[in-house]
Amino acid sequence: MLGWSQDDLARAANVARQTIADFERGARTPIANNILAIVNALERAGIEVLPSNGILLRKSR
């Protein structure tokens, strides 16, 4: 939805790229503070994370 690379998300969330890569392939579950950082980075970029495990691209106003 954003066209971000793993590096882009890692930078925006201030986490290691390996954390993103491991999470994407299901190798591990990030610790709570990393999940929060990832969610916050996505929300700042216009992605809404839904409680039902979905995501939504917010429309710009």
VENURCOR-V641115 format. One record per residue. RES is the residue in one small letter. PSI is psi in degrees with one decimal (none if undefined). Layout:
RES;PSI + RES;PSI
This chain:
m;-34.7 + l;-18.4 + g;21.5 + w;147.0 + s;172.7 + q;-39.6 + d;-41.6 + d;-47.9 + l;-42.1 + a;-44.2 + r;-46.2 + a;-33.4 + a;-7.6 + n;46.8 + v;166.7 + a;144.6 + r;-34.9 + q;-32.9 + t;-44.8 + i;-46.9 + a;-45.4 + d;-40.2 + f;-43.8 + e;-38.5 + r;5.4 + g;18.3 + a;-26.6 + r;160.6 + t;126.4 + p;152.0 + i;161.0 + a;-43.3 + n;-30.3 + n;-39.5 + i;-45.8 + l;-41.8 + a;-40.4 + i;-46.7 + v;-45.4 + n;-41.2 + a;-43.4 + l;-41.4 + e;-38.1 + r;-28.7 + a;-0.6 + g;8.0 + i;131.9 + e;123.3 + v;120.3 + l;149.0 + p;-20.3 + s;22.1 + n;24.5 + g;172.8 + i;159.0 + l;135.3 + l;117.4 + r;142.1 + k;137.3 + s;148.6 + r;none
